[in-house]
Amino acid sequence: MAFSEAGYNILVNVLRLSGRILLVLLLAACSPQRTVLIPAAPTSSPAPALPAASQPAPACAKIGESRVSPRDGMLQLCVPAGEFLMGSNDRDTQAQPDERPQHTISLDAFWIDQTEVTNAMYSACVQAKACHERTYSPYVWGVDSRTRKNYFTDPQFRDYPVILLDADEAQAYCRWAGRHLPSEAQWEKAARGTDGRTYPWGEGIDCRRANYSGCARDTSAVSAHPDGASPYGALDQAGNLWEWTADWYEPGYYAQSPARNPTGPAQGKYRTLRGGSWGEFAPSLRAANRASGAPQHSMDGAVGFRCAE
């Protein structure tokens, strides 16, 4: 039988392909431990669940529950679901107009950091290249706190709260740690509980329970005031540092706030700050007190943050 040149080429290619198929079959027969996986055809079945590590944090149930964050070692405290009184009533002579009207808010359960984020914790985020290194400060002698040199790098200050961060940098840290900045409502409930108390511990204030004007003149270690704990065990929610929250600031927001899980106005110019600082007088440390700051504001040794989940 005669073949044209084109026919001859086709026959050669067929033989070559047959040889390759035979070789694959022989290899498969000689290698029983090797399995060839064939992708399944697309279906309309639901996507598989995410790995356990990516699932939302389980809701906590009662006061006293705690756990340790696997990312940064922060002790997280349970704030159970339920209602609390937010803002100040008309009898509070120290209250500002933006704290009124006092209103009842219902929140889902969440976890709150026991302390403000520390220099050591923030350093781990920098090493992971998820946070910016502190390379400047408003103090003339370098990257320091108000009274301490080498505040970020000296090991003796590793358990002091990190400072000089804007709102986006604080949120970036919380995201890296698997958490988020607390809403203003979450922050206030964690600070005062459900009974409308003035300070996290109740009434009255002194340097034993909080770091404010006349006490330390600078930050204190995050564990320095155990007697100032909130009903859930959170520390320094009165004094030491102002703390960023996730909410935009609006002076009249309480008059229109949702009654359940409020998250603040949809937009704004300033972010809400809470808690007062080492340089403030006692009225600013009240749990209902509200303040605000430009979100890009980072040149301040009196502002820090904690996260929620």
C-alpha positions, 0 to 999 in steps of 0.5 A: 500500500502506498502512502503519500508524504502527509499520510506517512507523517500522520501514521508516524504521529499515531504510532508515537502517541500509542507508544506514549499511552502504552508507557503511561499504562506500564508505569501506572501498573508498576507504581501501585502507590501512586494515585492520579486524581481527576478533578470533579466536574463543577457542581452547585454544591455548597463550598466546603467550610473554611478551616477552623482557624479561619472561622469566626471566634465562638461567642462567649457566654459568661463573665470570667471566660478568657482565652489567649490569642495565638497570634500575639499572646493577648489575654482576651476577656468575655463580654457576654451578650445583653443590654447596658446603659450607654452615655450619661443621664441628666443627673451627671453634672460632669457629663458633656452634651455628646454623652446624652441622651443615656440610652439602652444598647444591646450587643452581641457577645464579644471578646475584649483585650485585657490591656492596651497593646504593648510595645512587645506585641507591636514589635512582633507585628513589625517583624511580621511586616504587617505593621510600620516600625516606629521611627519618629516621635514628637519629642525632641530627643528621638523615638521616645515617650514623654520621659523615657528614651528608647521607649520602643526598643528598651526591653524594660518597656516591653510591657508598656503600651505602644504609642504614636499610632494613627487609627489606620495603624491601630486597625492594621495591627488588630487585623494582623492579630485576627481582631478589630478595633472595638466599636464605641459601644463595645468599648463602653460596655467593656469599661463599665458593665451594665449598671451605668457606673462612672468608672470601670471599678465604680465610683471615686478615683485615685492613682492606685486605680488609674494613671491620670494627671498628677500620677506618673506624667507618662505611660505606666505598664499595662499591669500596673493598676489591677485595682482599676479593672472593669467588671469584665477584668479589662485594665486601663480603660480609665487613664494611661492612654486614650484609645482609638475605636472603630467609630466615626465621631458625631456629637449627636449620634446618640439621639439616632443610634440603633438600639442593637450593635451600633457601629457609629456614623457611616462617615465622618472627619474624626474618629472617636477616642475613649478612656482618657490618658496619663495627662488628663484630669479625672472627668475625662476618665469617666467611662461615658466620656467621648473625645475625637481625633483626626484618624491620621493623627499619630504624633501623640504620646497619649494615644494607644489602643486595644482590640476586640473580636 
